[in-house]
Amino acid sequence: MQKVVLDTNALLMPFETSINIDHELGRLLGSCEIFVPGPVIGELKRSKSKHAKAALTLARKYMIAETMKQGDEGIIQVAKELGAYVLTNDKELRSRLRKMGIPTIYLRSGKYLQADEI
């Protein structure tokens, strides 16, 4: 079963674009396990985004992956440990992940998710 790690902006996507993450990941990967790094939960709690509270509720329905690293480093660590895709729209993070051979999924045209081919 494929695994997917979500970053903060991935959790905000459904509320900013009305995309259904579960449906789109199912379309791309079939059945998959979804993980949220612990530091992403903390980031959402501190966020001033008007959608942060809803994103936090969404995040809690997925598996929480503990890591001591913060920010992008925590996301990278969890993805490496799980052998997972990372769902993000952060271009800098996507570039770093691709260079490390970690597959990414991103929002395409504001309408659907697309996976990078590694």
Beta strands, then each sheet from edge to edge (+ up, - down):
strand 1: 2-6
strand 2: 32-37
strand 3: 63-65
strand 4: 85-87
strand 5: 104-108
strand 6: 112-115
sheet 1: 3+ 2+ 1+ 4+ 5+ 6-
end
